Amino acid sequence: MVASSVGGTRVYALQLLNELVALRANWTFFLYLRAESEMQELGQLAQAENVRARVVSGRPNAWRVQMVLPSHLERDRVDVFHSLGFFAPIRWRGIKIITVHDLNFMVTSRNWLRGPTLFRWLDLRLQAVASIRNADTVITDSDSSREQITRLLGIPRDRVRVILLAADPFFSQSPGEEDLAGARALASGKPFVLFVGILSPQKNLLTLVDAYARSRLPAAGVRLVLAGSDQERYATTIRDAARAAGVAETVDLPGFVSRPMLRALYRSAMCVVLPSHGEGFGLPLVEGMASGTPILAANRQAIPEVLGKAGLLFEPDDPAGIAALLDRVAEDAVFREELARRSSEGRQRFSWRRTAEETAAVYESAVARRRR
């Protein structure tokens, strides 16, 4: 149940596990996957001496997690189960830690009430909520998300631990010339504004397209690149909006891109824009910082907390204001360089090693409490 997740959840799972496995070499880690084909997604992690990978199959998700998984946990004599994204086996009596990145499936439920996401929303609304309330400790990515969890689910504040995420160190390294050339080709050799993330109504991409169309960027030959998986089948809606706004020819939706290509896109972009209605953390923010790319982001939920002074905030429902900010970044080189400097300096606040250390401490604390 690690490699099958997508977007920021998948990055979180793999980065955290790589650090934890190295940090606690005397622990044994059991990784439960949905299918044998996911083993290759783990890479070298699956080859570590203290890692045991298991396939837990079955559908639907609730049956697999609640009925099939507990028997695996008992057989493997697991002491602590850490769900890296929302779902945990309620009837299993061992120590349960659960990571909750945000509760946007509750806060902005209207974005989920569509054919491609309706059943996932029901799963989250029923199974995830019960899992969270049943957990010994809840880990989340920001103070904003902790406030959501305590307010909406009634979880005591002392049971919710905030542990910041980080960028993969890979994004701090210089891309190769071949990848840079690929990034330029993807944007037809033109300057471009970059969004990174799953294509979803939650990401507020129709407003970004509107703002881009209102700006002077299309006329100046600056493109808009929306890089991310279309697992919610939202790309057609975005393309329709771009066509209606008259900018379909300068908006690129390349879908999921590889890590080397993504790194090259960050390094080549004029700026990164995260217009979401809300984020529990917002990994593109720290990936943009690691790349030293100017960052513009919505003033909602955890985004201001994570971004700090490393970029500029805007109101996500103000396309005219976003357009003016895009124009300034494109036309004012001094302003753009200042934003790049602030972005680069912001990276120092985040580390996956620190994330792993704090997560391991949560496990140890939970075990100590159970033994009292």
C-alpha positions as CSV (number, residue, x, y, z in Angstrom):
1,M,0.0,0.0,0.0
2,V,3.0,2.2,-0.6
3,A,3.9,2.1,-4.3
4,S,0.2,2.2,-5.4
5,S,-0.4,5.6,-4.0
6,V,0.2,8.7,-6.1
7,G,1.3,12.2,-6.0
8,G,2.5,13.7,-2.7
9,T,1.3,10.6,-0.7
10,R,3.5,8.3,-2.7
11,V,6.6,10.6,-2.4
12,Y,6.0,10.8,1.3
13,A,5.8,7.1,1.7
14,L,8.9,6.2,-0.3
15,Q,11.1,9.1,1.1
16,L,10.1,8.4,4.7
17,L,10.7,4.6,4.4
18,N,14.1,5.0,2.8
19,E,15.2,7.2,5.7
20,L,13.6,5.1,8.4
21,V,15.1,1.8,7.2
22,A,18.6,3.4,7.3
23,L,18.0,5.2,10.6
24,R,16.8,2.1,12.5
25,A,18.8,-0.7,11.0
26,N,18.0,-2.9,14.0
27,W,14.2,-2.8,13.4
28,T,12.4,-5.0,10.9
29,F,10.1,-3.2,8.5
30,F,7.2,-5.0,6.9
31,L,5.9,-3.2,3.8
32,Y,2.4,-4.3,2.7
33,L,1.7,-3.8,-1.1
34,R,-1.4,-4.3,-3.1
35,A,0.2,-6.4,-6.0
36,E,3.4,-8.2,-6.8
37,S,4.0,-5.7,-9.7
38,E,4.5,-2.9,-7.1
39,M,7.8,-4.5,-5.8
40,Q,9.8,-2.8,-8.5
41,E,8.5,0.6,-7.5
42,L,10.3,0.1,-4.1
43,G,13.7,0.0,-5.8
44,Q,16.6,-0.6,-3.5
45,L,14.3,-0.3,-0.5
46,A,13.0,-3.8,-1.1
47,Q,16.6,-5.2,-1.0
48,A,17.4,-3.8,2.4
49,E,18.3,-6.5,5.0
50,N,15.7,-5.2,7.5
51,V,12.8,-5.0,5.0
52,R,10.2,-7.6,4.3
53,A,7.7,-6.9,1.5
54,R,4.3,-8.5,1.5
55,V,1.4,-8.5,-1.0
56,V,-2.0,-8.0,0.6
57,S,-4.5,-8.4,-2.2
58,G,-8.3,-8.1,-2.3
59,R,-11.0,-5.7,-3.3
60,P,-12.5,-3.3,-2.3
61,N,-10.1,-1.3,-0.3
62,A,-12.1,-1.7,2.9
63,W,-12.1,-5.5,2.6
64,R,-8.3,-5.6,2.1
65,V,-7.5,-3.3,5.0
66,Q,-10.1,-4.4,7.5
67,M,-10.4,-8.1,6.8
68,V,-7.3,-9.3,5.0
69,L,-4.5,-7.1,6.5
70,P,-5.0,-8.0,10.2
71,S,-4.1,-11.7,9.6
72,H,-0.8,-10.6,8.0
73,L,0.0,-8.3,10.9
74,E,-0.7,-11.1,13.4
75,R,1.4,-13.6,11.4
76,D,4.3,-11.2,11.1
77,R,4.1,-10.3,14.8
78,V,4.1,-6.6,14.0
79,D,4.4,-4.3,17.0
80,V,3.5,-1.0,15.4
81,F,1.4,-0.5,12.2
82,H,1.9,2.9,10.5
83,S,-0.6,3.7,7.8
84,L,1.1,6.1,5.5
85,G,-2.2,7.5,4.2
86,F,-5.6,7.4,6.0
87,F,-6.5,3.7,6.3
88,A,-5.8,1.4,9.2
89,P,-7.2,-2.0,10.4
90,I,-9.7,-1.1,13.1
91,R,-10.2,-4.5,14.6
92,W,-6.4,-5.2,14.9
93,R,-5.4,-4.6,18.6
94,G,-1.8,-3.6,18.1
95,I,-0.4,0.0,18.1
96,K,-1.8,2.0,15.2
97,I,-0.2,5.2,13.8
98,I,-1.9,6.9,11.0
99,T,-0.7,9.7,8.7
100,V,-3.4,12.2,7.7
101,H,-2.2,14.8,5.2
102,D,-5.4,16.8,5.3
103,L,-9.2,16.5,5.6
104,N,-10.0,18.1,2.3
105,F,-12.3,15.2,1.5
106,M,-14.5,16.7,4.3
107,V,-13.7,20.4,4.0
108,T,-14.2,20.6,0.2
109,S,-16.4,17.5,-0.3
110,R,-18.1,19.1,-3.4
111,N,-14.8,18.5,-5.3
112,W,-15.1,14.8,-4.7
113,L,-18.8,14.3,-5.6
114,R,-18.0,13.3,-9.2
115,G,-18.0,9.9,-11.0
116,P,-14.2,9.4,-11.0
117,T,-13.8,10.2,-7.2
118,L,-17.2,9.4,-5.6
119,F,-16.3,5.9,-4.4
120,R,-13.0,7.0,-3.1
121,W,-14.7,9.9,-1.2
122,L,-17.1,7.4,0.4
123,D,-14.2,5.2,1.4
124,L,-12.4,8.2,3.0
125,R,-15.6,9.6,4.6
126,L,-16.4,6.2,6.2
127,Q,-13.4,4.0,6.6
128,A,-10.7,6.7,6.9
129,V,-12.7,8.7,9.5
130,A,-13.1,5.5,11.6
131,S,-9.4,4.6,11.2
132,I,-8.3,8.1,12.3
133,R,-10.5,8.0,15.4
134,N,-9.2,4.6,16.3
135,A,-5.5,5.4,16.0
136,D,-3.2,5.6,19.0
137,T,-1.4,8.6,17.3
138,V,-2.2,10.7,14.3
139,I,0.7,12.2,12.3
140,T,0.1,15.2,10.1
141,D,2.1,17.6,8.0
142,S,1.2,21.0,9.4
143,D,-0.4,23.0,12.2
144,S,-3.2,23.8,9.8
145,S,-4.0,20.1,9.3
146,R,-3.8,19.4,13.0
147,E,-6.4,22.1,13.6
148,Q,-8.6,20.4,11.0
149,I,-8.2,17.0,12.6
150,T,-8.9,18.2,16.1
151,R,-11.9,20.4,15.1
152,L,-13.6,18.2,12.6
153,L,-13.0,14.7,14.2
154,G,-12.7,15.6,17.8
155,I,-9.3,14.0,18.2
156,P,-7.5,15.3,21.3
157,R,-4.7,17.7,20.4
158,D,-2.1,15.6,22.3
159,R,-2.8,12.6,20.0
160,V,-2.0,14.6,16.9
161,R,1.7,15.1,16.1
162,V,2.9,17.6,13.4
163,I,6.0,16.3,11.5
164,L,7.1,18.4,8.5
165,L,7.9,16.8,5.1
166,A,10.7,17.8,2.8
167,A,11.9,17.7,-0.8
168,D,13.8,14.7,-2.2
169,P,17.5,15.7,-2.2
170,F,17.4,14.7,-5.9
171,F,15.8,18.1,-6.6
172,S,18.8,20.0,-5.2
173,Q,21.0,18.3,-7.8
174,S,21.6,19.8,-11.3
175,P,19.7,18.2,-14.1
176,G,21.5,16.7,-17.0
177,E,21.5,18.4,-20.4
178,E,19.4,15.8,-22.0
179,D,16.7,16.3,-19.3
180,L,16.9,20.1,-19.7
181,A,16.5,19.8,-23.4
182,G,13.5,17.5,-22.8
183,A,11.9,20.1,-20.5
184,R,12.4,22.9,-23.1
185,A,10.9,20.7,-25.8
186,L,7.9,19.9,-23.7
187,A,7.2,23.7,-23.6
188,S,8.0,24.1,-27.3
189,G,11.2,25.9,-26.5
190,K,9.3,28.8,-24.8
191,P,9.5,30.2,-21.3
192,F,6.8,28.7,-19.1
193,V,5.0,28.8,-15.8
194,L,4.8,25.5,-14.0
195,F,2.2,23.7,-11.9
196,V,3.0,20.3,-10.4
197,G,0.4,18.0,-8.8
198,I,-2.5,15.7,-9.5
199,L,-5.1,17.2,-11.9
200,S,-8.0,17.8,-9.6
201,P,-10.7,20.4,-8.8
202,Q,-9.1,20.8,-5.4
203,K,-6.0,22.2,-7.1
204,N,-8.0,25.2,-8.5
205,L,-6.6,24.8,-11.9
206,L,-9.5,26.4,-13.8
207,T,-8.8,29.7,-11.9
208,L,-5.1,29.4,-12.8
209,V,-6.0,28.9,-16.5
210,D,-8.3,31.9,-16.3
211,A,-5.5,34.0,-14.6
212,Y,-3.0,32.9,-17.3
213,A,-5.5,33.9,-20.0
214,R,-6.0,37.3,-18.5
215,S,-2.3,38.0,-18.2
216,R,0.1,39.2,-20.9
217,L,1.9,35.9,-20.9
218,P,0.2,34.1,-23.8
219,A,0.9,37.1,-26.1
220,A,4.5,37.2,-24.9
221,G,5.0,33.5,-25.8
222,V,5.1,32.3,-22.2
223,R,3.4,28.9,-21.8
224,L,1.5,27.3,-18.9
225,V,2.6,23.7,-18.1
226,L,0.4,21.6,-15.8
227,A,2.4,18.5,-14.9
228,G,0.7,15.8,-13.1
229,S,-1.4,12.6,-13.2
230,D,-4.9,12.7,-14.5
231,Q,-6.2,9.9,-12.3
232,E,-9.4,11.8,-11.6
233,R,-10.0,12.3,-15.4
234,Y,-10.0,16.1,-15.0
235,A,-7.7,17.0,-17.9
236,T,-10.6,17.3,-20.4
237,T,-12.3,19.9,-18.2
238,I,-9.1,21.9,-18.0
239,R,-8.6,21.7,-21.8
240,D,-12.1,22.8,-22.3
241,A,-11.5,25.8,-20.1
242,A,-8.3,26.7,-21.9
243,R,-10.1,26.5,-25.2
244,A,-12.9,28.7,-24.0
245,A,-10.4,31.3,-22.7
246,G,-8.5,31.2,-26.1
247,V,-5.3,29.8,-24.7
248,A,-5.6,26.1,-25.6
249,E,-2.6,26.3,-27.9
250,T,-0.3,27.6,-25.1
251,V,-1.4,25.3,-22.2
252,D,0.5,22.0,-22.0
253,L,-0.8,19.0,-20.0
254,P,2.0,16.4,-20.3
255,G,0.5,14.1,-17.6
256,F,2.8,12.2,-15.2
257,V,6.4,13.0,-15.7
258,S,9.5,11.1,-14.5
259,R,11.6,12.5,-11.7
260,P,14.5,13.5,-13.9
261,M,12.1,15.4,-16.2
262,L,10.3,17.0,-13.2
263,R,13.6,18.2,-11.8
264,A,14.4,19.7,-15.2
265,L,11.0,21.4,-15.4
266,Y,11.5,23.0,-12.0
267,R,14.9,24.3,-12.9
268,S,13.7,25.6,-16.3
269,A,10.4,27.2,-15.1
270,M,10.0,31.0,-14.9
271,C,8.1,30.3,-11.7
272,V,6.1,27.5,-9.9
273,V,2.4,28.3,-9.1
274,L,0.4,26.3,-6.5
275,P,-3.2,27.7,-6.7
276,S,-4.9,25.1,-4.5
277,H,-7.9,25.8,-2.4
278,G,-6.0,23.9,0.3
279,E,-3.0,21.7,1.0
280,G,-2.0,19.7,4.0
281,F,1.6,20.5,3.1
282,G,2.3,21.0,-0.6
283,L,5.4,19.1,-1.7
284,P,5.8,21.3,-4.9
285,L,6.6,24.2,-2.5
286,V,9.7,22.5,-1.1
287,E,10.6,20.9,-4.4
288,G,10.5,24.4,-5.9
289,M,12.7,25.7,-3.0
290,A,15.2,22.8,-3.6
291,S,15.4,23.9,-7.2
292,G,15.7,27.6,-6.4
293,T,12.6,28.4,-8.5
294,P,10.4,31.5,-7.8
295,I,7.2,30.4,-6.1
296,L,3.7,31.8,-6.1
297,A,1.0,30.1,-4.0
298,A,-2.5,30.4,-2.6
299,N,-3.0,31.8,0.8
300,R,-4.9,28.8,2.1
301,Q,-4.6,26.1,4.8
302,A,-1.0,24.9,5.3
303,I,0.5,26.8,2.3
304,P,1.5,30.0,4.1
305,E,2.9,27.9,7.0
306,V,5.1,25.9,4.7
307,L,6.1,28.6,2.2
308,G,7.0,31.2,4.9
309,K,9.2,33.9,3.3
310,A,10.3,31.7,0.4
311,G,7.7,33.0,-2.0
312,L,4.6,35.1,-2.5
313,L,1.0,34.4,-1.6
314,F,-2.1,35.3,-3.5
315,E,-5.9,34.9,-3.0
316,P,-6.9,31.8,-4.9
317,D,-10.3,33.2,-6.0
318,D,-8.8,36.3,-7.6
319,P,-7.8,35.5,-11.2
320,A,-7.1,39.2,-11.9
321,G,-4.7,39.4,-9.0
322,I,-2.9,36.2,-10.0
323,A,-2.6,37.5,-13.5
324,A,-1.0,40.7,-12.3
325,L,1.5,38.7,-10.2
326,L,2.4,36.5,-13.2
327,D,3.0,39.5,-15.3
328,R,5.3,41.0,-12.7
329,V,7.3,37.8,-12.5
330,A,7.6,37.6,-16.3
331,E,8.5,41.3,-16.8
332,D,10.6,42.3,-13.8
333,A,13.9,40.4,-13.8
334,V,15.0,42.0,-10.5
335,F,11.8,40.9,-8.8
336,R,12.1,37.4,-10.3
337,E,15.7,37.1,-9.1
338,E,14.7,38.1,-5.6
339,L,12.0,35.5,-5.5
340,A,14.5,32.9,-6.7
341,R,16.9,33.9,-3.9
342,R,14.2,33.6,-1.2
343,S,13.1,30.3,-2.6
344,S,16.6,28.8,-2.4
345,E,17.1,30.0,1.1
346,G,13.8,28.4,2.2
347,R,15.0,24.9,1.6
348,Q,17.1,24.8,4.8
349,R,14.0,24.3,7.0
350,F,13.2,20.9,5.7
351,S,14.9,17.5,5.9
352,W,13.6,13.9,5.3
353,R,16.2,12.7,7.9
354,R,14.6,14.9,10.4
355,T,11.1,13.7,9.3
356,A,12.2,10.1,9.9
357,E,13.8,10.8,13.2
358,E,10.6,12.4,14.5
359,T,8.5,9.6,13.1
360,A,10.6,6.9,14.8
361,A,10.3,8.8,18.1
362,V,6.5,8.7,17.7
363,Y,6.7,4.8,17.3
364,E,8.9,4.6,20.4
365,S,6.7,6.8,22.4
366,A,3.6,4.8,21.5
367,V,5.2,1.5,22.5
368,A,6.3,3.0,25.8
369,R,2.8,4.2,26.5
370,R,1.3,0.8,25.7
371,R,3.7,-0.9,28.1
372,R,2.8,1.2,31.1
